[in-house]
Amino acid sequence: MSNDKKNLKQQVERQAQRMKKAEHEQPTLLAQTVYAGMIGLLFVLPVITGAYLGHWLDTQMDGYSVRWTTSLILLGVFIGGVNVYLYIRE
């Protein structure tokens, strides 16, 4: 019977240590906010850059056109999606 008590005590101690470790390693609200903000920037910056660059290229041409703006915004969405995917994957 004493061997069973020792085994039980060891199991309880291991579980308590695991719970303390998990509680200590839990991400804080600030860390989660920074993570979400980083994902937002990784997606939005290529889209905004594409929009500004496309608009500038469209103003350099004669006549009214939004071809470059549209094309570079779509390219920015694609690049932003790839950025977010790679960031989450690591």
C-alpha angles and dihedrals in degrees: 000000000000090000090056090051091051092050092048091048091051092049092050091048092050091049091049091051091049091050092050091048092049091048092049093049095048110121116248125234090254092053091049091049092051090049092052092045091051091052090051093051093047089057103037102044096064090047093051092044090051091049094051094043091047092049091050091050091048092052090053091062127076116254131017115307137152097183096112093042093052094043095049093045089055090047089050091052090052094047091045091052091051090048092052092046093051093045093051092044094059 
